[in-house]
């Protein structure tokens, strides 16, 4: 079977099902498993420069929506040459990947005899259902059953809902502020926290930063969609310059964290289970978590710039280096916990919800 994945999460699923050898096309954002996709051509591209800030990206998205255009280009001629039997795409987020409608139009235009499958999971169970659906089309139902059993076992081992759970604000976009939606509130609940602003399955919408002071979160986790941890750290002044930031319980208690959003939180693939384990480690337990839970989260502390004036600046205790003056980065080896490595986990990956 010849498979084209137009969604990074779908590429993750294809790999976990043992089908990487059947992948003949992918998006420009697909990057997991590391090193396994070098010879698979990218059939999409984006017009957005990588140097844009989150505010500039938001403005570009709004402009494209107003013009009725898309952030993503689909190389239709390449798709025709690849002659896929199965194309995996999505219809969940118009700004995250090529849409199902555009893919269907392209397939009809070039008269391919191709099955197009749209992945639209909004919850963790929905993600596992997606794995089952892809497996049913590719004859890998046995492997899908193993993935589901492993995910359910690992989630059951996490604290789950607890009385008096710490409140958690997961920041999925910095400017404007957008909290983590869809499956992220579930990840927080499994980890023993209580999600602020959104519940399970809810679509994320912009909020003013002023609401954060009123919410007074116990924990703040930054995992912006499509941003590497380094890039997140470079833009943290969007948050740290907000009135009342230094008085938040999370800041006072040293519970401000940066995580690899694209790898473990933004994409609707089975690695969201790793994300739940990462959050459980942040919230204090269980004491021994599988890798990458220990290495994939970084605690931030705050200091004031030299001279004593201005808002607190982030100090990332991690090997990720910031390019912005005023941000110091150092390693905190105690955050790297040893333990078993998940059979379908890896180091930092990816970009984009999708």
C-alpha positions as CSV (number, residue, x, y, z in Angstrom):
1,X,0.0,0.0,0.0
2,X,1.2,3.5,-0.9
3,X,0.4,6.1,1.8
4,X,0.6,9.9,1.7
5,X,0.2,11.6,5.1
6,X,-0.9,15.2,5.1
7,X,-0.9,15.5,8.8
8,X,2.1,15.1,11.2
9,X,-0.1,13.1,13.7
10,X,-1.1,10.8,10.9
11,X,2.6,10.2,10.1
12,X,3.1,9.4,13.8
13,X,0.3,6.8,13.6
14,X,1.6,5.3,10.4
15,X,5.0,4.8,12.1
16,X,3.6,3.3,15.2
17,X,1.6,0.9,13.1
18,X,4.9,-0.2,11.5
19,X,4.0,1.3,8.1
20,X,6.8,3.8,7.6
21,X,8.0,1.7,4.6
22,X,4.7,2.3,2.9
23,X,4.9,6.1,3.3
24,X,5.5,7.7,-0.1
25,X,4.6,11.3,0.7
26,X,4.4,13.5,3.8
27,X,4.0,17.1,4.9
28,X,6.9,19.5,5.3
29,X,6.3,19.4,9.1
30,X,6.4,15.6,9.6
31,X,9.5,14.8,11.6
32,X,8.9,11.6,13.6
33,X,10.5,9.1,13.9
34,X,13.7,11.0,13.7
35,X,15.7,10.1,10.6
36,X,13.1,7.8,9.2
37,X,11.5,10.2,6.8
38,X,14.6,11.7,5.0
39,X,13.8,9.9,1.8
40,X,10.1,10.5,1.8
41,X,9.2,13.6,-0.3
42,X,7.2,16.5,1.2
43,X,4.1,17.3,-0.8
44,X,3.2,20.4,1.1
45,X,4.9,23.8,1.9
46,X,4.0,26.9,3.8
47,X,4.4,30.6,3.0
48,X,5.1,31.6,6.6
49,X,8.7,32.5,7.4
50,X,10.1,30.7,10.5
51,X,11.2,34.0,12.0
52,X,7.7,35.4,12.6
53,X,6.5,35.9,16.2
54,X,3.3,34.4,17.5
55,X,1.5,37.8,17.0
56,X,2.8,38.0,13.4
57,X,1.7,34.5,12.7
58,X,-1.8,35.2,14.1
59,X,-2.0,38.2,11.9
60,X,-0.9,36.2,8.8
61,X,-3.5,33.6,9.5
62,X,-6.3,36.2,9.9
63,X,-5.2,37.8,6.6
64,X,-5.3,34.5,4.7
65,X,-8.7,33.7,6.2
66,X,-10.0,37.0,5.1
67,X,-8.7,36.5,1.5
68,X,-10.0,32.9,1.4
69,X,-6.5,31.5,0.9
70,X,-4.5,29.0,2.8
71,X,-1.2,28.9,4.7
72,X,-0.4,25.6,3.0
73,X,0.4,24.7,-0.6
74,X,-0.3,21.2,-1.8
75,X,1.9,20.0,-4.6
76,X,-0.8,18.4,-6.7
77,X,1.6,17.3,-9.6
78,X,3.8,15.5,-7.1
79,X,0.7,13.9,-5.6
80,X,-0.3,12.6,-9.0
81,X,3.2,11.2,-9.6
82,X,3.2,9.4,-6.3
83,X,-0.2,7.6,-7.0
84,X,-1.1,6.9,-3.4
85,X,-3.7,4.3,-2.4
86,X,-4.4,6.1,0.8
87,X,-4.2,9.8,1.8
88,X,-4.5,10.7,5.4
89,X,-5.6,14.3,6.2
90,X,-7.7,16.3,8.6
91,X,-10.8,18.5,8.9
92,X,-10.3,19.6,12.5
93,X,-8.2,22.8,12.2
94,X,-8.1,25.1,9.1
95,X,-4.8,26.6,10.1
96,X,-2.9,23.4,11.1
97,X,-2.7,21.4,7.9
98,X,-4.1,21.0,4.4
99,X,-7.9,20.6,4.7
100,X,-9.9,17.5,3.8
101,X,-11.9,19.5,1.3
102,X,-8.8,20.7,-0.6
103,X,-7.3,17.2,-0.7
104,X,-10.6,15.8,-2.0
105,X,-10.7,18.5,-4.7
106,X,-7.1,17.7,-5.7
107,X,-7.8,13.9,-5.9
108,X,-10.8,14.6,-8.1
109,X,-8.9,17.0,-10.3
110,X,-6.1,14.5,-11.1
111,X,-8.5,11.5,-11.3
112,X,-6.7,9.3,-8.7
113,X,-8.3,6.1,-7.5
114,X,-7.4,7.0,-4.0
115,X,-9.0,6.6,-0.6
116,X,-9.0,9.9,1.4
117,X,-9.4,9.5,5.2
118,X,-10.0,12.5,7.4
119,X,-8.7,12.3,11.0
120,X,-10.8,14.5,13.4
121,X,-10.1,13.3,16.9
122,X,-10.9,15.7,19.7
123,X,-10.3,13.5,22.8
124,X,-7.8,10.9,23.8
125,X,-10.3,8.1,23.2
126,X,-11.0,9.6,19.8
127,X,-7.2,9.5,19.0
128,X,-7.1,5.8,19.8
129,X,-10.2,5.3,17.6
130,X,-8.3,7.0,14.8
131,X,-5.5,4.6,15.2
132,X,-8.0,1.7,15.0
133,X,-9.5,3.3,11.8
134,X,-6.2,3.6,10.1
135,X,-5.3,0.1,11.1
136,X,-8.5,-1.3,9.6
137,X,-7.6,0.2,6.2
138,X,-4.0,-1.1,6.3
139,X,-4.4,-4.5,7.8
140,X,-2.6,-3.7,11.1
141,X,-5.4,-4.2,13.6
142,X,-3.2,-6.4,15.8
143,X,-0.6,-3.6,16.3
144,X,-3.4,-1.0,16.9
145,X,-4.8,-3.2,19.7
146,X,-1.3,-3.3,21.3
147,X,-1.1,0.5,21.0
148,X,-4.5,1.0,22.7
149,X,-3.7,-1.5,25.4
150,X,-0.4,0.2,26.2
151,X,-2.0,3.6,26.2
152,X,-4.8,2.6,28.5
153,X,-2.4,0.8,30.9
154,X,-0.2,3.9,31.2
155,X,-3.1,6.3,31.6
156,X,-4.6,4.1,34.3
157,X,-1.2,4.3,36.2
158,X,-1.5,8.1,36.4
159,X,-3.1,9.9,39.4
160,X,-6.3,10.8,37.5
161,X,-8.9,13.1,39.2
162,X,-7.9,13.9,42.7
163,X,-9.6,16.1,45.4
164,X,-8.0,19.6,45.6
165,X,-6.1,19.1,42.4
166,X,-3.7,21.9,41.5
167,X,-5.1,24.2,38.8
168,X,-3.2,24.1,35.5
169,X,-3.1,26.7,32.7
170,X,-1.7,25.1,29.5
171,X,-0.7,27.8,27.0
172,X,-1.1,26.6,23.5
173,X,-0.5,30.0,21.9
174,X,1.2,33.1,23.3
175,X,-0.1,36.1,21.4
176,X,-3.1,36.1,21.7
177,X,-3.3,33.7,24.6
178,X,-5.0,30.5,23.7
179,X,-5.3,27.7,26.2
180,X,-4.8,24.0,25.3
181,X,-8.1,22.5,24.1
182,X,-9.4,19.2,22.7
183,X,-7.4,16.4,24.4
184,X,-5.1,18.7,26.5
185,X,-7.6,19.1,29.4
186,X,-7.8,15.3,29.6
187,X,-4.0,15.1,29.7
188,X,-4.1,17.5,32.7
189,X,-6.8,15.5,34.5
190,X,-5.0,12.2,34.0
191,X,-1.9,13.8,35.4
192,X,-3.7,14.9,38.6
193,X,-4.5,18.5,37.8
194,X,-7.5,20.6,37.0
195,X,-7.6,22.3,33.6
196,X,-8.4,26.0,33.6
197,X,-10.6,27.8,30.9
198,X,-11.4,24.7,28.8
199,X,-12.8,21.2,29.4
200,X,-12.2,17.9,27.4
201,X,-12.9,18.2,23.7
202,X,-13.4,21.9,23.7
203,X,-12.0,24.0,20.9
204,X,-9.4,26.6,21.9
205,X,-10.3,30.3,21.5
206,X,-8.4,33.5,22.2
207,X,-8.5,35.0,25.7
208,X,-7.1,38.2,27.1
209,X,-4.0,37.7,29.2
210,X,-5.8,39.7,31.9
211,X,-7.9,36.6,32.8
212,X,-4.8,34.8,34.0
213,X,-4.4,37.0,37.1
214,X,-8.0,36.3,38.0
215,X,-7.6,32.6,37.5
216,X,-4.4,32.5,39.7
217,X,-3.2,29.1,38.3
218,X,-1.1,26.9,40.5
219,X,0.9,25.7,37.5
220,X,1.5,27.3,34.1
221,X,2.7,25.1,31.2
222,X,3.9,26.6,27.9
223,X,3.6,24.3,24.9
224,X,2.7,26.5,21.9
225,X,1.5,24.8,18.7
226,X,4.4,24.4,16.3
227,X,7.0,26.0,18.5
228,X,10.3,24.4,19.6
229,X,11.1,24.9,23.3
230,X,13.8,27.3,22.4
231,X,11.4,29.4,20.4
232,X,8.9,29.4,23.2
233,X,11.6,30.7,25.6
234,X,12.5,33.5,23.2
235,X,8.9,34.7,23.3
236,X,8.1,34.3,27.0
237,X,8.2,38.1,27.6
238,X,4.7,38.1,26.1
239,X,3.6,36.4,29.4
240,X,6.1,37.7,31.9
241,X,5.5,41.4,31.0
242,X,1.8,41.0,31.8
243,X,0.5,43.0,34.9
244,X,0.3,40.7,37.9
245,X,2.5,37.9,36.4
246,X,5.0,37.9,39.2
247,X,2.2,37.5,41.8
248,X,0.7,34.4,40.2
249,X,0.9,31.3,42.6
250,X,2.6,29.4,39.8
251,X,5.4,32.0,39.6
252,X,5.8,32.4,43.3
253,X,6.0,28.6,43.8
254,X,8.3,27.9,40.8
255,X,5.7,26.0,38.8
256,X,6.2,27.6,35.4
257,X,7.3,25.1,32.8
258,X,8.1,24.8,29.1
259,X,7.3,21.5,27.3
260,X,7.7,20.3,23.7
261,X,4.2,21.0,22.5
262,X,4.4,19.6,19.0
263,X,5.8,16.3,20.1
264,X,3.5,15.5,23.1
265,X,0.5,17.9,23.2
266,X,-0.4,19.6,19.9
267,X,-0.8,16.6,17.7
268,X,-3.7,14.1,17.9
269,X,-1.6,11.0,18.0
270,X,-0.8,8.4,20.6
271,X,2.2,10.3,21.9
272,X,-0.3,12.4,23.9
273,X,0.0,9.6,26.5
274,X,3.6,10.7,26.8
275,X,2.3,14.2,27.3
276,X,0.1,13.1,30.2
277,X,3.0,11.4,31.8
278,X,5.1,14.6,31.4
279,X,2.4,16.6,33.1
280,X,2.2,14.0,35.9
281,X,5.9,14.5,36.5
282,X,5.4,18.2,36.7
283,X,2.6,17.8,39.2
284,X,4.6,15.6,41.5
285,X,4.0,11.9,40.7
286,X,4.2,9.1,40.2
287,X,7.9,9.2,41.2
288,X,9.2,6.9,38.4
289,X,7.9,7.8,35.0
290,X,9.1,6.4,31.7
291,X,11.3,8.5,29.5
292,X,10.8,10.9,27.8
293,X,8.7,12.3,30.7
294,X,11.7,13.5,32.7
295,X,13.7,14.9,29.8
296,X,10.8,16.6,27.9
297,X,9.9,19.2,30.5
298,X,11.8,22.2,31.8
299,X,11.1,24.3,34.8
300,X,11.4,28.1,34.6
301,X,12.3,30.4,37.4
302,X,12.3,34.1,37.3
303,X,14.8,36.8,37.9
304,X,14.9,40.5,37.3
305,X,17.1,42.1,34.6
306,X,20.3,43.8,35.8
307,X,19.4,47.1,37.4
308,X,16.4,45.7,39.2
309,X,13.8,47.3,37.0
310,X,11.3,45.8,34.6
311,X,9.2,42.6,34.8
312,X,10.7,39.2,35.8
313,X,12.6,37.4,33.1
314,X,12.5,33.7,32.5
315,X,15.4,31.5,33.4
316,X,15.1,28.1,31.7
317,X,16.8,25.3,33.6
318,X,17.6,23.2,30.6
319,X,20.0,22.6,27.7
320,X,17.7,24.6,25.3
321,X,19.4,27.9,24.5
322,X,17.6,31.2,24.2
323,X,18.7,33.8,21.5
324,X,17.0,36.6,23.4
325,X,19.2,38.9,25.6
326,X,18.3,38.7,29.3
327,X,17.4,35.0,29.3
328,X,19.9,32.7,30.9
329,X,19.8,29.0,30.3
330,X,21.3,26.4,32.5
331,X,20.9,22.7,32.9
332,X,19.1,21.1,35.8
333,X,20.2,17.4,35.7
334,X,17.7,16.4,38.4
335,X,14.9,16.9,35.8
336,X,16.3,14.0,33.7
337,X,14.8,11.0,35.3
338,X,15.9,7.5,34.4
339,X,13.5,4.7,33.6
340,X,12.1,2.6,30.9
341,X,11.7,4.0,27.4
342,X,8.3,3.8,26.0
343,X,8.1,1.6,23.0
344,X,6.7,4.4,20.9
345,X,8.3,7.4,22.4
346,X,11.1,9.6,21.2
347,X,12.9,12.8,21.8
348,X,11.6,16.2,20.9
349,X,9.8,16.3,17.6
350,X,7.7,18.3,15.4
351,X,5.6,21.3,14.8
352,X,2.1,22.1,14.4
353,X,-1.1,20.7,15.7
354,X,-1.9,18.0,13.3
